[in-house]
């Protein structure tokens, strides 16, 4: 079993531990205006957190790519998400935060460069990963945040364990094109799922907001396309997609459980192509610019 596969399979246990985390101030206190910053996977998580927090009525919340953010809006807290704690663009963005603005970092490690730049940290060390490809760190943060923001996640770790124990149910070799769709906080999951396919399997994958898919991207759908939908969807959209010959995957399981399944697909696709998911091409654990 690859390291990546083992870390994917560990998620139910890791999630259960994440739900025991007591210090959640890095996720924003009620009423605060919060900015979440990240790169790559962490940027997608930031987007999901922003939607979850605002929809819970806990305060205005923005998300931004660390490499794209520039100061201008006032925030009560700026939170950097960085598994490695050393991502260059995150460190550069934190250096631009207005003096006096409380800052925090959510990371998987201690004693890295980011810790010297923030006022507080949330370290999910139990969710750290050996693999370059992120799986359990972002998902652990998401389930923790959902609980912290008042969403019911009862039974989600157990549902993930059951899903992992069962066959994936997809013949990955039948497809040459993978599309992931989501709405609200699950759009971040869709982006993350598509990234896993590109990282691990070097395959053609895309992600879009759910209803925007018909506004152009559907033009390349064909019988070799798998279109995976996170969360609820209207039957008419499924019918429109299936009319192209594409296969649609949509079910009632929790979106985080669906993300686990999408991670499994990425690994299975990589292995079917003779690739090692633990060694994605051109990638390293942390992007450090010189």
C-alpha positions in Angstrom: 0.0 0.0 0.0 1.3 3.5 -0.9 1.8 6.1 1.9 -0.9 8.1 0.3 -3.4 5.2 0.4 -2.5 4.6 4.1 -3.1 8.2 5.0 -6.4 8.2 3.1 -7.5 5.1 5.0 -6.5 6.7 8.3 -9.0 9.6 8.0 -11.8 8.2 10.1 -9.5 7.9 13.1 -7.9 11.2 12.4 -11.3 12.9 12.2 -12.4 11.5 15.5 -9.3 13.0 17.1 -9.8 16.3 15.4 -13.3 16.5 16.9 -11.7 16.4 20.4 -9.6 19.6 19.7 -10.6 22.2 22.3 -8.8 25.4 21.2 -10.7 26.6 18.2 -10.0 30.3 18.4 -7.9 30.1 15.1 -11.1 29.4 13.3 -12.4 32.8 14.3 -14.5 34.0 17.3 -18.2 34.8 16.9 -18.6 38.3 15.4 -15.1 38.7 14.1 -14.4 39.6 10.5 -11.9 36.9 9.4 -9.7 36.3 6.4 -8.4 32.8 5.7 -5.3 32.6 3.5 -3.7 29.5 1.8 -2.1 28.1 -1.3 -3.1 25.1 -3.3 -5.2 22.7 -1.2 -5.1 25.1 1.7 -6.7 27.8 -0.5 -9.6 25.5 -1.3 -10.0 24.7 2.4 -10.0 28.5 3.1 -12.8 28.9 0.6 -14.9 26.2 2.2 -14.3 27.6 5.7 -15.3 31.1 4.6 -18.7 29.8 3.3 -19.3 27.5 6.3 -18.5 30.3 8.8 -20.7 33.0 7.1 -23.6 30.6 6.6 -23.4 29.8 10.3 -23.9 33.5 11.1 -20.6 33.8 12.9 -19.3 36.8 11.0 -18.1 38.1 7.7 -15.4 35.8 6.3 -13.2 36.1 3.3 -10.8 33.6 1.7 -7.9 34.4 -0.6 -4.9 32.8 -2.3 -1.9 34.0 -0.3 0.0 34.8 -3.5 -2.8 37.0 -4.7 -3.9 38.8 -1.5 -3.1 42.5 -0.9 -4.0 44.5 2.1 -6.9 46.9 2.0 -9.9 45.5 3.9 -10.0 45.6 7.7 -10.1 42.2 9.5 -10.3 41.3 13.2 -8.3 38.2 12.5 -6.1 36.8 9.6 -5.6 33.1 9.6 -3.0 31.3 7.5 -3.5 27.7 6.6 -0.3 25.9 5.8 0.4 22.2 6.4 4.2 22.6 6.2 4.4 26.0 8.0 7.0 27.1 5.5 5.1 28.0 2.3 6.8 31.1 0.8 3.7 32.9 -0.4 1.9 32.4 3.0 4.9 33.8 4.9 5.0 36.8 2.5 1.3 37.5 2.9 1.5 37.4 6.7 4.3 40.0 6.5 1.8 42.4 4.8 -0.9 42.1 7.5 -1.7 45.5 9.2 0.1 46.0 12.5 -2.1 45.2 15.4 -4.3 42.7 13.5 -4.4 39.4 15.4 -3.0 36.6 13.3 -3.1 32.8 13.5 -1.7 29.8 11.7 -3.3 26.4 11.2 -0.6 23.9 10.5 0.5 20.3 11.0 3.9 21.0 12.4 5.6 23.0 15.1 8.8 25.1 15.0 8.5 26.3 11.4 8.8 29.8 10.0 5.1 30.6 10.2 5.1 30.3 14.0 7.3 33.3 14.4 5.0 35.5 12.3 1.6 34.8 14.1 0.1 35.5 17.5 -1.4 32.0 17.9 -1.4 28.6 16.3 -3.6 25.6 15.9 -1.4 22.6 15.3 -3.0 19.4 14.0 0.1 17.3 14.4 -1.9 14.1 14.5 -3.1 14.9 10.9 0.4 15.5 9.5 1.3 13.6 6.4 4.4 12.0 4.9 2.9 12.2 1.4 3.3 15.2 -0.8 -0.3 14.9 -1.8 -2.5 16.3 1.0 -5.5 14.2 2.2 -6.0 13.9 5.9 -4.8 17.3 7.0 -7.3 19.3 5.0 -10.2 16.9 5.8 -9.4 16.9 9.5 -9.5 20.7 9.5 -12.7 20.8 7.6 -14.6 18.4 10.0 -13.2 20.2 13.0 -14.4 23.5 11.6 -17.8 22.2 10.7 -18.3 21.0 14.3 -16.9 24.3 15.7 -19.3 26.3 13.5 -22.3 24.4 14.8 -22.9 21.9 12.0 -23.9 18.3 12.9 -21.1 15.9 12.0 -22.4 13.0 14.0 -21.5 9.7 12.4 -19.3 11.2 9.7 -16.1 9.4 10.7 -18.0 6.1 10.9 -19.5 6.7 7.5 -16.1 7.3 6.0 -14.8 4.1 7.6 -17.6 2.2 6.0 -16.9 3.7 2.6 -13.2 3.0 2.8 -13.9 -0.7 3.7 -16.1 -1.1 0.5 -15.0 -1.3 -3.1 -14.8 2.1 -4.8 -17.3 1.0 -7.5 -15.7 2.9 -10.3 -13.6 1.4 -13.2 -11.1 4.2 -13.5 -9.8 2.9 -16.8 -13.2 3.6 -18.4 -12.6 7.4 -18.2 -10.1 9.9 -19.6 -11.8 13.0 -18.2 -12.8 13.8 -14.6 -15.0 16.7 -13.6 -16.0 17.7 -10.0 -18.9 20.0 -9.2 -19.9 21.6 -5.9 -21.9 24.4 -4.5 -21.3 26.6 -1.5 -18.7 25.1 0.8 -18.5 21.9 -1.4 -17.1 23.9 -4.3 -13.8 23.9 -2.4 -14.1 20.1 -2.2 -14.7 19.9 -5.9 -11.5 21.9 -6.6 -9.6 19.8 -4.2 -10.8 16.5 -5.8 -9.8 17.7 -9.2 -6.4 18.7 -7.9 -5.8 15.2 -6.5 -6.4 13.7 -10.0 -3.9 16.1 -11.5 -1.3 15.7 -8.8 -1.4 11.9 -8.3 -2.4 10.7 -11.8 -1.4 13.4 -14.2 -4.9 13.2 -15.7 -7.4 15.6 -17.2 -9.5 17.0 -14.5 -11.7 20.1 -14.0 -13.8 21.6 -11.3 -16.7 24.1 -11.4 -19.5 25.6 -9.3 -22.4 23.2 -9.7 -24.8 25.2 -11.9 -22.1 26.9 -13.8 -21.1 23.7 -15.5 -23.8 24.2 -18.2 -22.4 27.6 -19.0 -19.6 26.3 -21.3 -17.6 23.5 -19.6 -20.2 20.9 -20.5 -19.1 21.3 -24.2 -16.3 18.9 -23.6 -18.3 16.2 -21.8 -18.3 12.9 -23.6 -18.7 9.2 -22.9 -15.2 9.1 -21.4 -16.1 11.8 -18.8 -16.9 11.1 -15.2 -18.8 14.0 -13.6 -18.8 13.8 -9.8 -21.2 16.0 -7.9 -20.6 16.9 -4.2 -23.8 17.6 -2.3 -27.4 18.0 -3.4 -28.3 18.4 -7.1 -31.4 18.9 -9.2 -32.4 15.9 -11.5 -32.5 18.2 -14.5 -28.8 18.9 -14.3 -28.0 15.2 -14.0 -30.2 14.6 -17.1 -28.4 17.3 -19.1 -25.0 15.9 -18.2 -26.0 12.3 -19.0 -27.3 13.4 -22.4 -23.7 14.0 -23.4 -22.8 10.4 -22.8 -20.9 11.3 -19.6 -21.3 9.3 -16.4 -22.6 11.1 -13.3 -21.7 10.2 -9.8 -24.0 11.7 -7.1 -25.1 10.2 -3.8 -26.5 11.3 -0.4 -23.3 10.6 1.6 -21.7 13.4 3.5 -19.5 15.6 1.2 -16.4 14.8 3.2 -17.0 11.1 2.8 -17.3 11.8 -1.0 -14.0 13.6 -0.8 -12.4 10.5 0.7 -13.8 8.5 -2.2 -12.5 11.0 -4.7 -9.0 10.7 -3.1 -9.2 6.9 -3.5 -10.1 7.4 -7.1 -7.1 9.6 -7.7 -4.8 6.9 -6.2 -6.4 4.1 -8.2 -6.1 6.1 -11.4 -2.4 6.8 -10.7 -1.7 3.2 -10.1 -3.7 2.1 -13.2 -1.3 4.4 -15.2 1.8 2.9 -13.6 2.4 6.0 -11.5 3.5 6.2 -7.9 1.0 8.5 -6.0 3.7 9.1 -3.3 5.9 10.7 -5.9 3.9 13.2 -7.9 5.7 14.8 -10.8 7.3 18.2 -10.2 5.9 18.5 -6.7 7.4 18.9 -3.2 5.8 18.9 0.3 6.2 22.6 0.6 6.7 25.3 -2.0 9.7 27.4 -0.9 10.8 30.1 -3.3 14.4 31.2 -3.5 
